[in-house]
Amino acid sequence: MGKVLGDLLGLAAGVAVSPLPIIAVILILATPRGRLNGLLFTGGWILGLSALGAVMLAIASPAGASAHNQPATWVGALKLTLGVLLVLFGIRQWHRRPKDPSQARLPKWMSAIDQLAPVKVLTLGLALAALNAKNAPLTIAAGAAIGSAGLPVGQQIASLAIFIVIASLGLLAPLGVFLLTGERAKSTLGNWKDWAARHNVAVMGVLFFVLGLKLLGDGIAILTT
């Protein structure tokens, strides 16, 4: 299990560093129903990661993700494919970054975030976790890594839970600051939001590229073993 957790740490950290969801939760916390909606948004995020990871585990185990205590060939091909996609996304994001960070613009949907009903806030958190171009491939890769390790079911579930907790730290941190300090958190969270907004595209580009290279390396290692 230790080796699997080592493989998961980088993937989970890549999911955790997600500027747009971090900005979204900070904006949500600033609304009149910030406490409730912040919990719902984070709950939706955790639910999205859990569902995607669980589906991958359900596919991996009966599909023979582990062969002779080694990841099966299809796991290597999957990681190789995901790695290529992330590298291409990373290059695209880097070229799209604004030359002047102060000119960065947030997505239009964020301007209406204070008007969302609780159910839509939950759905938004789920979507940003499970349908995001970075988070979905990394969570799929994590599920494949767990499923290919030949672990007992209990250890598979524990590994996925650890991945989800680490992958959620980017949202849990501002939520925790808000719940513990209330109104006093607004200045700190505002600074976090401004930094993430200015550097969102560049950060995402670098993360896509670096994590894509990691998955490429993992895939090549499995296919050539």
PyMOL commands that set and color helices and strands:
alter all, ss='L'
color gray80, all
select helices_A, chain A and resi 2-16+19-29+34-60+73-96+101-103+108-115+118-130+135-147+153-167+169-223
alter helices_A, ss='H'
color red, helices_A
select strands_A, chain A and resi 66-67+70-71
alter strands_A, ss='S'
color yellow, strands_A
deselect
rebuild
show_as cartoon
